[in-house]
Amino acid sequence: MAGCNDNDHVDNGGKEGNTDSGSGEVIEPPAVVIPAPESDTAVTFTIHPYLQQPSADHMAVLFESEESKLTVWARPAGSQGEFQLAEPVAVDQTTLYSASLTGLKADTLYEYYVVAGEGGITAVSPRYAFKTYPEAGRTPEAFNVIAISDTQNNNTLGALSDLVSKGIVAHVCANEAEQCASNIAAITISGDIVNNGESLLQWRRDFFDQLKAITPYVPLVAVPGNHDYYGNPELSNYRHFFQQPENGSMGYEEQWYFLDYGNLRMIGLDSYPISKNHGKFQAEILGIQRQWLREQLAATETDNNVDYVVSMFHHPCLSELWLSGESIGSCEMVAEMEDFTRRSGKMSGHFFGHTHAYSRGQSMDTNHLWLNAATAAGYREKINDDNYYNKDTRDYDTFAISQSEFGFNLLTFNQQQEPSISLTRYSAEVASKGEGLASLKETFTVSDTLTMKRASVDAPQVLEGNGNVAFNNMKLAITHPQSDGVYEVQWQLSKDPSFEQDVFDIWGNKTRRHNIWPMQDGTIQGMPVDTQAGVDLTRIDLADFSGKVMMGGDESYKWQKRASEYSHDSYRDPFNGSSAPVLTLFPGETWYWRARVRDEHLSWSEWSDKATLAIAAGSTSSLNMENAGAELNALTGWSVDMGYWRVASDMDDILASEGTYYFSARPNNNAAGGDPYDEMSQIIDVSGFNDAISQSAAFVRLTFSSNGWGDGDHAVVTLQPQDSQGATVGEPIVVKTLSRKQQWLDNEAVGLLPTGTDNLKLTVRAVKLSGNMADVHLDNFRVSLTTP
């Protein structure tokens, strides 16, 4: 047998055809059947074979073994012809080996063996198989990708193995592991591969050993999570085991990359250095990675070989079942993906993890899929914990379903007639858990399905809500010829008849056919409940939405995180740190509205005709404030709660916006006594409007003027409803001022007072970002209340 390098083959002994002496015809010798390697001894592995660097003409087979003189034999499956022999290379001078098979045929099933021995065979592995990728631009028949995440062992050793054998192999590969080579293009893993990236034991026992039933047959396409960084900040172990395409930014080649399968582009990203909570935020790396992604997506727009793009990263932009895991950096990556789909029309999606639960959603304006691919092995979020459930979960409009569970996701990409992406979620139940072990029940159930594809959808017609209406009768209705086929409705309202500015969208949980949310029932996973069961999607009562719907929907949640998740001010924030305006339908106002419908494949119709909503007039009262414009030349009526405030009449050639005086923050840090902010407040009594407040019919309006030096210093002004005991009621109205040099700016915010409100606490905070003085000047506060 010849030597063992990439070009060696087991051949037919050099025999050539013979000539028939009578006829002169060439007689081909019988085809030589080359038997598969055999041995009574099996190769022993500490890590069973797994696949990396897949392409149309290449595959890398990796494995870890103490055996010596190992070779990988490969040939087209069922050919009985020559084997290509590849001598593996020791990775990082360890017993992890990588055998590179090159010159392969595209879209072809290969069988392969790991063989030990020199000058003779001493041990042979079982027969394995893989399938090479299609050539670029090929539109193969429907193909599948498995998406999972959070495979780490959280005292659940065994759950991941069951997920593979009882779930993926059983349901996608007809209980035949080798069939997975043909049925699955890739297994994507959205981070937290192990619990501690430093532990080689966890890489071997908790990850590779749990996946050994499928890794010899299907390539693993992974990105790192925060746990993979723990104890291993340079990601040396992650890089040791995974061989990513080296097409990322220079110096970060293995941290982000792209990989193509036919007309699908998979983009791997690293969310750890762009996230604050459970991350190590670095603005420079965010900029480098974001720019790289932007460049790749721009190139993909005009690449006729690519019809679909999915990205993978660990930290979620939005997470219904774990707010603490969210990342502004991840939201910027999602926004780039959404922009790509808007421009190109190509379908896209992103897979994430971190939260140990399943969530599926979709972007409002684009065919972009949101998929929390978890959980593969990490334990589920604790819905039965009241503190957790009330403070760390949120039912976002972007998501249609969230379930705290184990399971996996099957995505099918189909090119027949129209491109489509189909999602099937397979859910598992826990059979047992204890003493660090866990097992899943034999039966996996389909708990969610979705197919995205383009289709033509008829526009709805306005049925009700056009003309003069009473404040207590603001009902809208549409009609549609295929109302049973409507998946969701988007209602749009604005005071602008052209809908070009200040637009509010009523869309999501209460305008969708289904909204699955886990309700508390005493179990750790909760009870999934469809909060939309039986709802008529063609009708809404604006009384259910006034004072609750924010401009941009979930946009403010993307960019304005809690302090624990807040990493930076994003240029993507349309509200620049201020509260998003809230839909507040005041008596006496005129609004315009229209609607469109989306079918079950997420295709939108055109908009309906515009309708006019003229609300009957009401009564507006100014609320009593003391010294609202500093005209007493003192801080009378205000409580200085932190730092330092003063009254000025001419500061840096800035005169009052109205009258003679205005409020100004600290002149220097010493005056503020070392406090981080300057803060003052005033309590405003609204108990005289209890009747209107109790009927959710009291609307508050806050106005004031702001000035500064243009150096970034700014004010954050909040109006917080309180009950008679001073406890907060509902959410505050928040206004973050802009920083403009020597220019008075008008600020305004409105809101609907929640029931139970007796007082309003107006708090003014100055935030100093540069210099010794806080260049924050405020004047002319006014608060008014409007009732029907």
C-alpha positions in Angstrom: 0.0 0.0 0.0 1.3 3.4 -0.9 2.2 6.2 1.5 -0.3 8.1 3.5 -0.8 11.7 2.3 -3.6 13.6 0.8 -2.7 12.4 -2.7 -2.4 8.7 -1.9 -5.0 6.2 -3.0 -5.5 2.5 -2.6 -5.4 1.5 -6.3 -6.0 -1.5 -8.6 -2.4 -2.7 -8.8 -1.6 -0.8 -12.1 -3.4 -3.3 -14.4 -4.4 -2.0 -17.8 -6.8 -3.2 -20.5 -5.7 -6.1 -22.9 -6.2 -6.4 -26.7 -8.2 -9.3 -28.1 -5.9 -11.0 -30.6 -8.7 -11.8 -32.9 -10.8 -8.7 -33.1 -8.3 -6.1 -32.0 -10.9 -4.7 -29.5 -9.7 -3.6 -26.1 -11.1 -5.7 -23.3 -11.4 -3.9 -20.0 -10.4 -6.0 -17.0 -13.0 -6.7 -14.4 -13.4 -3.8 -12.0 -11.3 -4.2 -9.0 -13.3 -4.2 -5.8 -11.3 -2.7 -3.0 -12.5 -4.0 0.4 -13.0 -1.8 3.3 -10.3 -1.9 6.0 -10.9 -4.6 8.5 -9.5 -5.5 12.0 -10.7 -7.4 15.0 -9.5 -4.4 17.0 -11.3 -1.1 17.1 -9.5 2.3 17.2 -10.0 3.8 20.6 -11.0 7.5 20.8 -10.9 10.0 23.7 -12.9 12.2 21.3 -14.8 10.5 18.5 -14.5 11.8 15.0 -16.2 15.1 14.2 -16.3 17.3 11.1 -14.9 20.7 10.4 -14.2 23.0 7.4 -16.9 21.6 5.1 -17.0 22.8 1.5 -17.7 21.5 -2.0 -14.3 19.8 -2.3 -13.0 19.5 1.2 -13.7 18.1 4.7 -11.6 17.9 7.8 -12.0 14.9 10.1 -10.9 15.6 13.7 -10.6 13.1 16.5 -8.6 12.6 19.7 -6.8 9.3 20.3 -3.8 7.7 22.0 -3.3 5.4 19.1 -0.2 5.9 16.9 0.2 5.9 13.1 -3.4 6.8 12.3 -4.8 7.4 8.8 -8.2 8.4 7.5 -9.5 6.4 4.5 -12.3 8.0 2.4 -14.1 7.2 -0.9 -17.5 7.9 -2.4 -20.0 5.8 -0.5 -21.0 2.6 -2.3 -18.3 2.9 -4.9 -16.1 0.0 -3.8 -13.3 1.9 -5.5 -10.1 3.6 -4.4 -9.7 5.2 -1.0 -8.1 8.5 -0.6 -5.7 8.4 2.4 -5.1 11.4 4.6 -2.5 11.4 7.3 -3.8 13.5 10.2 -1.8 16.4 11.7 -1.5 16.7 15.5 -3.3 19.9 16.6 -1.2 22.1 18.9 1.1 19.1 19.4 -1.5 17.1 21.2 -3.4 13.9 20.6 -6.1 15.8 18.8 -5.7 15.1 15.1 -7.0 16.8 12.0 -7.1 14.9 8.7 -7.7 17.1 5.7 -9.5 15.5 2.7 -9.2 17.6 -0.4 -10.1 17.2 -4.1 -13.5 15.8 -3.2 -16.6 15.8 -5.5 -19.3 18.3 -4.6 -22.6 17.3 -3.1 -21.4 13.7 -2.7 -21.7 11.2 0.1 -18.4 9.7 1.3 -17.7 6.8 3.6 -14.6 7.0 5.8 -12.6 5.0 8.4 -10.0 5.9 10.9 -7.2 3.2 10.5 -4.3 2.5 12.8 -1.1 0.7 11.9 2.2 1.1 9.9 2.9 -1.5 7.3 -0.3 -3.3 8.3 -3.7 -2.6 9.8 -3.8 -3.0 13.6 -7.1 -1.3 14.4 -10.1 0.2 12.4 -12.9 2.5 13.4 -16.6 1.8 12.5 -17.7 3.0 9.0 -18.6 6.7 9.1 -20.0 9.0 6.4 -20.2 12.7 5.5 -21.6 14.6 2.5 -19.7 17.4 0.8 -21.4 20.7 0.3 -22.9 21.8 -3.0 -21.0 24.1 -5.2 -21.5 27.9 -4.8 -24.8 29.1 -6.4 -26.2 25.6 -6.7 -29.9 25.5 -5.6 -30.1 21.9 -4.2 -33.3 20.2 -3.2 -34.6 21.2 0.2 -31.8 20.9 2.8 -31.8 21.0 6.6 -29.9 22.7 9.3 -30.1 21.9 13.0 -29.9 24.9 15.4 -29.1 24.3 19.1 -27.4 26.2 21.8 -26.2 26.1 25.4 -24.9 22.5 25.3 -23.0 23.0 28.6 -23.6 20.6 31.5 -25.6 22.3 34.2 -25.8 19.2 36.4 -27.7 17.7 33.4 -25.2 15.2 32.1 -27.0 12.9 29.7 -29.6 15.3 28.5 -27.5 16.4 25.5 -26.9 12.7 24.5 -30.7 12.1 24.7 -31.3 15.2 22.6 -29.1 13.7 19.9 -30.3 10.0 20.0 -33.9 10.4 21.0 -34.4 13.7 19.2 -32.3 14.5 16.2 -31.3 11.0 15.0 -34.8 9.6 15.7 -36.8 12.4 14.0 -34.6 13.8 11.3 -32.5 10.7 10.4 -35.1 7.9 10.8 -33.1 6.4 13.7 -30.1 5.8 11.4 -27.1 8.0 12.4 -25.5 7.6 9.0 -28.6 9.0 7.4 -27.8 12.2 9.1 -24.9 12.7 6.7 -27.4 13.1 3.9 -30.3 14.7 5.8 -28.5 17.5 7.8 -26.1 20.1 6.3 -24.9 21.4 9.6 -25.5 21.6 13.3 -25.2 25.2 14.5 -24.4 25.9 18.2 -25.0 29.4 19.4 -22.5 29.4 22.2 -22.0 28.1 25.8 -20.6 24.9 24.4 -19.2 24.0 27.8 -19.7 25.4 31.3 -16.1 26.4 31.8 -13.9 26.9 28.7 -10.8 26.1 30.6 -11.8 22.6 31.5 -10.6 20.0 29.0 -12.7 17.4 30.9 -15.8 19.3 30.1 -14.9 19.6 26.4 -14.3 15.8 26.2 -17.0 14.4 28.6 -19.8 17.1 28.6 -19.7 18.0 24.9 -18.0 15.7 22.5 -18.8 12.5 24.2 -22.5 13.6 24.4 -22.6 14.3 20.7 -20.6 11.3 19.5 -23.6 9.6 17.9 -23.9 12.3 15.3 -20.6 14.2 15.0 -18.9 11.7 12.6 -21.7 12.5 10.1 -22.6 16.2 10.3 -20.3 19.2 10.5 -20.4 21.4 13.6 -20.7 25.1 13.0 -20.2 26.9 16.3 -19.7 30.3 17.9 -18.4 31.0 21.5 -20.5 32.0 24.5 -19.5 33.6 27.8 -19.0 30.2 29.4 -16.5 29.3 26.7 -14.5 32.4 27.7 -14.6 31.6 31.4 -11.1 30.5 32.6 -10.0 30.8 29.0 -10.1 34.5 28.0 -8.0 33.9 24.9 -10.4 31.2 23.7 -7.5 28.9 23.2 -9.5 25.7 23.9 -12.3 26.8 21.6 -9.8 27.5 18.9 -8.1 24.2 19.6 -11.2 22.2 19.0 -12.9 24.2 16.2 -11.4 25.1 12.8 -13.4 28.1 11.6 -13.1 29.6 8.1 -10.4 32.3 8.3 -12.4 35.1 6.6 -13.1 37.3 9.6 -11.4 40.6 10.4 -7.6 40.6 10.5 -6.7 39.4 14.0 -10.1 38.1 14.7 -10.3 35.4 12.0 -11.6 32.6 14.2 -14.0 34.8 16.2 -16.3 35.8 13.4 -16.6 34.2 10.0 -19.0 33.1 7.2 -19.5 29.7 5.7 -21.6 28.9 2.6 -23.8 25.8 1.9 -25.0 26.2 -1.6 -27.2 29.3 -1.6 -27.2 29.6 2.2 -24.7 31.9 3.9 -24.1 31.2 7.7 -22.4 34.0 9.6 -20.8 33.3 12.9 -20.4 36.3 15.3 -18.9 36.7 18.8 -21.2 38.5 21.2 -19.0 38.2 24.4 -16.7 41.3 23.7 -19.7 43.4 22.6 -21.9 42.7 25.7 -21.8 44.1 29.2 -23.6 41.6 31.4 -22.0 38.2 31.2 -19.6 39.7 28.7 -16.6 42.0 28.5 -17.7 45.0 26.5 -15.1 46.6 24.3 -16.4 49.4 22.0 -13.5 49.0 19.6 -14.2 45.3 19.0 -17.9 46.2 18.5 -17.0 48.6 15.8 -14.6 46.2 14.1 -17.1 43.3 14.1 -20.0 45.5 13.1 -18.1 47.0 10.2 -17.0 43.5 9.0 -20.6 42.3 9.2 -21.8 45.3 7.2 -19.2 44.7 4.5 -20.1 41.0 4.2 -23.8 41.8 4.0 -23.2 44.5 1.3 -21.3 42.0 -0.8 -24.0 39.4 -0.2 -26.7 41.7 -1.5 -25.4 41.5 -5.1 -24.1 37.9 -4.8 -26.5 35.9 -7.0 -25.2 32.6 -5.4 -26.8 33.5 -2.0 -30.5 33.5 -1.4 -30.6 33.1 2.4 -28.5 34.5 5.3 -28.5 33.4 8.9 -26.3 34.8 11.7 -25.3 33.1 14.9 -24.2 34.6 18.2 -24.7 33.9 21.9 -26.1 36.9 23.8 -29.7 37.9 22.7 -30.8 41.3 21.6 -34.1 40.7 23.2 -34.9 37.8 25.5 -38.4 37.2 26.8 -37.4 34.8 29.6 -34.2 36.4 30.8 -33.8 40.2 30.5 -30.4 40.0 32.3 -28.9 38.2 29.3 -29.7 41.0 26.8 -27.0 42.9 24.8 -27.1 46.2 23.0 -24.2 45.1 20.9 -26.2 42.1 19.7 -29.1 44.4 18.8 -26.8 46.3 16.5 -25.9 43.1 14.8 -29.6 42.2 14.4 -30.3 45.7 13.0 -27.6 45.1 10.3 -29.3 41.9 9.3 -32.7 43.5 9.1 -31.3 46.4 7.0 -29.8 43.7 4.7 -33.2 42.0 4.1 -35.0 45.4 3.6 -32.5 46.3 0.9 -32.0 43.0 -0.8 -35.3 41.2 -0.3 -33.4 38.1 0.7 -34.7 36.2 3.7 -32.6 36.2 6.9 -32.6 35.2 10.5 -30.5 35.0 13.6 -29.9 32.2 16.1 -29.0 33.0 19.7 -28.8 31.3 23.1 -27.8 32.4 26.6 -31.4 32.2 27.8 -32.1 28.5 28.5 -35.5 28.5 26.8 -37.1 28.4 23.3 -38.4 31.6 21.8 -39.4 32.4 18.2 -40.3 35.7 16.7 -40.1 37.8 13.6 -39.3 41.4 12.7 -42.2 43.7 12.0 -41.2 45.1 8.6 -38.9 42.4 7.2 -38.8 38.6 6.6 -36.3 38.1 9.4 -36.5 35.3 11.9 -35.6 35.6 15.6 -34.7 32.2 17.1 -33.6 31.4 20.6 -32.2 27.9 19.8 -31.9 26.7 23.4 -31.8 24.7 25.3 -29.8 21.6 24.5 -28.4 20.7 27.9 -28.4 23.8 30.2 -31.2 23.7 32.7 -34.3 25.8 31.9 -35.3 29.2 33.3 -37.3 29.0 36.6 -40.8 30.2 35.8 -41.8 29.1 39.3 -39.6 31.7 41.0 -41.8 34.8 41.6 -39.0 37.3 41.8 -37.4 36.0 38.6 -40.8 35.8 36.8 -41.8 39.3 37.7 -38.5 41.1 37.3 -36.6 39.3 34.6 -39.1 38.3 32.0 -41.1 40.4 29.5 -43.6 39.4 26.8 -42.2 41.3 23.8 -44.3 42.0 20.7 -41.4 40.7 18.6 -41.8 37.1 19.8 -44.8 34.9 19.2 -43.8 32.0 21.4 -41.6 31.4 24.4 -41.3 28.1 26.3 -38.9 27.1 29.1 -37.8 23.6 27.9 -35.3 21.3 26.3 -35.4 20.7 22.5 -33.9 21.4 19.1 -34.8 23.3 16.0 -34.9 21.9 12.4 -34.7 24.6 9.7 -35.5 23.5 6.1 -34.4 25.7 3.2 -36.4 25.0 0.0 -35.7 26.5 -3.4 -38.7 25.0 -5.2 -40.7 27.8 -7.0 -40.3 30.4 -4.3 -37.4 30.4 -1.7 -38.7 29.5 1.7 -37.4 28.8 5.2 -39.4 26.4 7.4 -38.9 26.0 11.1 -39.9 23.0 13.1 -39.4 23.0 16.9 -39.1 19.6 18.6 -39.6 19.8 22.4 -38.6 17.3 25.0 -39.8 16.6 28.6 -37.4 15.8 31.4 -37.7 12.1 32.5 -35.3 12.4 35.5 -32.8 14.8 37.1 -30.6 14.3 40.1 -27.0 13.8 41.3 -25.7 15.8 38.3 -27.4 13.6 35.7 -30.5 14.1 33.6 -32.5 12.2 31.0 -35.2 13.1 28.5 -38.3 11.2 27.8 -38.4 9.1 24.6 -41.0 11.2 22.9 -40.2 14.5 21.3 -43.2 16.6 20.2 -43.5 19.3 17.5 -44.5 22.4 19.5 -44.0 25.2 16.9 -43.8 25.5 13.1 -43.4 28.4 10.7 -42.7 28.8 7.0 -41.4 32.1 5.6 -42.0 32.7 1.9 -43.1 35.5 -0.4 -46.8 35.6 -1.4 -49.4 38.1 -2.6 -51.8 39.1 0.1 -55.0 41.2 -0.4 -55.2 44.5 1.5 -57.9 45.0 4.1 -60.7 47.5 4.0 -61.7 50.0 6.7 -65.0 48.9 8.3 -65.3 51.0 11.5 -63.6 54.0 13.1 -63.8 56.6 10.5 -65.1 60.1 11.4 -66.1 61.7 14.7 -65.9 59.5 17.8 -66.5 59.9 21.5 -63.5 59.4 23.8 -65.1 56.3 25.3 -65.9 54.7 21.9 -62.6 54.6 19.9 -63.1 51.2 18.2 -61.4 50.3 14.9 -62.4 47.5 12.5 -61.3 46.1 9.2 -62.6 43.5 6.8 -60.6 41.0 4.7 -61.7 38.4 2.1 -59.5 35.7 3.7 -59.8 36.6 7.4 -59.1 33.0 8.5 -55.8 33.2 6.7 -54.6 36.4 8.5 -51.8 35.6 10.9 -51.3 39.2 12.3 -52.5 42.7 11.8 -50.5 45.9 12.0 -52.6 49.0 12.9 -50.8 52.3 12.3 -51.8 55.7 13.8 -50.4 59.2 13.4 -51.4 62.8 13.5 -49.6 63.1 10.2 -52.0 62.2 7.4 -49.0 61.0 5.2 -47.7 58.8 8.0 -44.2 60.1 7.5 -43.5 61.2 11.1 -44.5 60.4 14.7 -46.1 57.0 13.7 -47.3 54.5 16.3 -47.7 50.8 15.4 -50.1 48.5 17.2 -48.6 45.2 16.4 -47.5 42.0 18.2 -48.9 40.1 21.1 -52.5 41.5 20.9 -52.8 41.6 17.1 -51.4 38.1 16.2 -53.2 34.8 15.8 -51.3 33.2 18.6 -49.1 34.4 21.4 -47.7 31.6 23.6 -46.5 32.7 27.0 -45.6 30.5 30.1 -47.9 31.1 33.0 -47.0 30.2 36.5 -48.4 26.9 37.7 -45.9 25.8 40.3 -43.6 23.9 37.9 -40.2 25.1 36.8 -41.2 25.4 33.2 -44.7 26.9 33.7 -47.7 26.3 31.6 -47.6 27.6 28.0 -50.8 29.5 27.4 -52.1 31.0 24.2 -53.1 34.5 25.3 -54.7 35.1 21.9 -57.0 32.1 21.8 -60.3 33.1 20.2 -59.4 36.7 19.6 -60.9 38.5 16.6 -57.9 40.1 14.8 -60.1 42.4 12.7 -61.2 44.6 15.6 -59.4 46.6 18.3 -60.5 49.1 21.0 -58.0 51.9 21.3 -58.9 52.3 25.0 -56.8 49.0 25.4 -53.8 50.6 23.8 -53.8 54.3 24.7 -51.1 55.1 27.2 -49.5 51.7 26.7 -48.1 51.5 23.1 -44.6 53.0 22.6 -43.5 54.5 19.4 -41.3 51.9 17.6 -42.7 49.0 19.6 -39.8 47.1 21.1 -37.2 49.5 19.7 -36.6 51.3 23.0 -36.1 48.0 24.8 -33.3 47.2 22.3 -31.3 50.4 23.0 -32.3 51.4 26.6 -31.4 48.5 28.8 -31.3 48.3 32.5 -28.0 49.4 34.2 -26.7 45.8 34.4 -27.0 45.4 30.7 -26.4 48.9 29.5 -23.1 49.0 27.7 -23.2 52.2 25.6 -25.3 54.8 23.9 -26.1 53.3 20.5 -26.3 55.4 17.4 -29.3 53.2 16.5 -31.4 54.6 19.3 -34.1 56.7 17.6 -35.0 58.3 20.9 -31.4 59.3 22.0 -31.9 57.9 25.5 -35.2 59.5 26.1 -38.4 57.5 26.8 -40.1 56.5 23.6 -43.2 58.6 23.0 -46.3 56.7 24.2 -49.5 56.6 22.2 -51.8 59.0 24.1 -55.1 59.9 22.4 -56.1 63.2 23.9 -59.6 64.5 23.8 -60.0 67.0 21.0 -57.3 65.5 18.8 -57.5 64.3 15.3 -55.7 61.1 14.3 -55.3 59.1 11.1 -55.1 55.3 10.9 -54.6 52.5 8.5 -54.0 48.7 8.7 -52.4 45.9 6.8 -52.4 42.1 7.3 -49.8 39.4 7.3 -50.4 35.8 6.2 -49.1 32.7 7.9 -45.9 32.8 5.8 -45.1 36.4 7.0 -46.0 38.2 3.8 -47.6 41.6 4.2 -50.4 43.1 2.2 -50.5 46.7 1.1 -52.0 49.2 3.5 -55.7 49.8 3.6 -57.1 53.2 2.8 -56.5 56.0 5.3 -59.2 56.6 7.9 -59.8 59.7 10.1 -60.4 59.6 13.9 -61.7 62.9 15.3 -62.0 62.6 19.1 -64.5 64.7 20.9 -62.9 67.7 22.9 -62.0 67.6 26.6 -60.8 69.9 29.3 -57.2 70.8 30.2 -56.0 72.0 33.6 -52.6 73.3 34.6 -51.2 71.6 37.7 -49.9 73.6 40.6 -46.1 73.7 40.8 -44.1 76.0 43.1 -41.3 78.1 41.5 -41.5 76.1 38.2 -39.3 78.7 36.4 -36.9 79.7 39.2 -38.4 83.2 39.2 -38.2 83.3 43.0 -34.4 83.5 42.5 -34.1 80.5 44.9 -34.7 76.8 45.0 -38.0 77.2 46.9 -40.4 74.4 46.3 -37.6 72.0 45.2 -35.8 69.3 47.2 -32.1 68.9 46.3 -31.6 65.2 46.7 -28.1 64.9 45.4 -25.2 67.1 44.3 -25.8 70.8 43.8 -28.4 73.1 42.1 -28.5 76.9 41.9 -30.4 79.7 40.2 -28.7 81.8 37.5 -29.7 84.8 35.3 -26.7 85.0 33.0 -24.3 82.0 32.7 -21.9 81.9 29.8 -24.0 84.6 28.1 -27.1 82.4 28.4 -30.2 84.3 29.5 -33.4 82.8 30.8 -35.8 81.1 28.3 -38.7 83.0 29.9 -38.5 85.6 32.7 -35.3 86.5 34.5 -33.9 83.3 36.1 -33.4 79.6 35.4 -32.0 76.5 37.1 -28.4 75.5 36.7 -26.4 72.5 37.9 -23.1 72.3 39.8 -20.4 74.9 39.1 -17.7 72.4 40.0 -17.2 68.9 41.5 -16.4 70.3 45.0 -19.7 72.1 45.2 -21.5 68.7 44.5 -19.7 67.1 47.4 -18.5 64.2 45.4 -22.0 63.1 44.2 -22.1 61.6 40.7 -25.2 63.6 39.7 -27.0 66.7 40.6 -30.6 65.9 41.4 -33.7 67.8 42.6 -37.4 67.0 42.8 -40.9 68.3 43.5 -44.1 66.5 44.3 -47.2 67.5 42.3 -50.7 66.7 43.7 -53.2 65.2 41.2 -55.7 63.7 43.8 -58.3 66.1 42.6 -58.6 64.2 39.4 -59.2 60.8 40.9 -62.4 60.1 39.1 -60.8 60.5 35.7 -57.6 58.7 36.8 -59.7 55.7 38.0 -61.3 55.5 34.6 -58.0 55.6 32.8 -58.9 59.0 31.3 -56.4 61.4 32.7 -53.6 62.5 30.4 -50.5 64.3 31.6 -48.3 66.6 29.6 -44.8 67.8 30.7 -43.0 70.7 29.0 -39.8 72.5 29.9 -36.8 74.2 28.2 -33.1 73.1 28.3 -29.8 74.6 27.4 -26.1 73.8 27.7 -22.6 74.0 26.2 -22.8 71.2 23.5 -20.2 69.1 25.4 -22.4 66.1 26.1 -23.7 67.2 29.5 -27.4 66.7 29.7 -30.5 66.4 31.9 -32.7 63.3 32.5 -36.1 64.5 33.6 -38.6 62.0 35.0 -42.3 62.2 35.9 -43.1 59.2 38.1 -46.8 58.5 39.2 -47.1 57.7 42.9 -49.9 56.6 45.2 -50.9 58.5 48.4 -48.1 56.8 50.3 -45.3 57.7 47.9 -45.0 54.2 46.3 -44.4 54.2 42.5 -47.4 53.4 40.3 -46.6 52.3 36.7 -43.7 53.5 34.6 -42.2 57.0 34.6 -42.2 59.4 31.7 -38.5 60.1 31.0 -37.0 62.9 28.9 -33.3 63.0 28.1 -32.3 66.4 26.8 -30.0 67.1 23.9 -26.7 69.0 24.4 -26.7 72.2 22.3 -24.4 75.1 22.9 -26.1 78.3 24.1 -29.5 77.3 22.6 -32.8 76.8 24.4 -34.6 73.7 23.3 -38.2 72.8 23.9 -38.9 69.4 25.5 -42.3 67.7 25.7 -43.6 64.3 26.9 -47.1 63.0 27.4 -48.6 60.0 29.1 -51.8 58.4 30.5 -51.8 58.3 34.3 -52.3 54.7 35.7 -55.1 54.0 38.1 -54.1 54.6 41.7 -52.1 57.8 41.0 -52.4 60.5 43.6 -49.1 62.4 43.1 -46.5 63.0 40.4 -42.8 63.1 41.4 -40.9 65.4 39.0 -37.2 64.6 39.2 -34.5 66.6 37.5 -31.0 65.0 37.2 -28.0 66.6 35.6 -25.4 64.3 34.1 -21.9 65.7 33.6 -19.8 64.0 31.0 -17.0 66.5 30.5 -15.2 69.3 32.3 -15.6 70.3 35.9 -18.9 72.2 35.6 -22.2 70.6 34.7 -23.4 72.6 31.7 -27.1 71.8 32.3 -29.6 74.7 32.4 -33.4 74.2 32.7 -36.3 76.6 32.8 -40.1 77.0 32.6 -41.4 73.6 33.8 -45.1 73.1 33.2 -47.4 70.1 33.9 -51.0 69.9 32.7 -53.8 67.3 32.9 -56.4 66.7 30.2 -59.6 64.8 30.8 -62.7 64.1 28.6 
